[in-house]
């Protein structure tokens, strides 16, 4: 079941992978729905610009797929924010030795060929989609890396675990945007598909807004759609 249509009183916050596009097999194998860029432009116009993307990807990475998206983009689970053509870091992780973190992740993964290491500006991700039986091994390794690199936080998601700066999160990304025009004063609508979205969905609902879970799995969201295509059909009928 879904709520009635979006209105001009809403501010819309959208995750990317699994929400607007199907979850890719590897991070760079994105299969962008052909109509997506135009749909985001229509929503942007309809909502007076109050449309933002809140993704776990680095902003520079997301821009490869949506170079002309006109709204704000919060990237790296809220560690960076792109507004009006400028990208700022919203976390102080300068004490964090990111190259050393990447190197440590690669060193671990060399023992497990199915594991894919994704280097990010503000952290590192280990993907085990190629062999889901490695979940426990990967989680244990990341817990150890978290101890070795103070100031990092663990973020589990579908077939992956990430170390990112401590204290960031998609809920805080939503809070930050809700302070700004044109989002401020509107009723938030958040759609996402994965664990990192749950805090933001809870936050949207706590603000009197709407949360929509895309796909299967437990969720705090009061609404659910089956897949990105069904979400798009509701957003842009
Ligand atoms: Mg997602």
Boltz pocket constraint, residues with backbone or C-beta under 6 A from the ligand:
constraints:
  - pocket:
      binder: B
      contacts: [[A, 15], [A, 16], [A, 17], [A, 18], [A, 19], [A, 192], [A, 193], [A, 194]]
      max_distance: 6.0
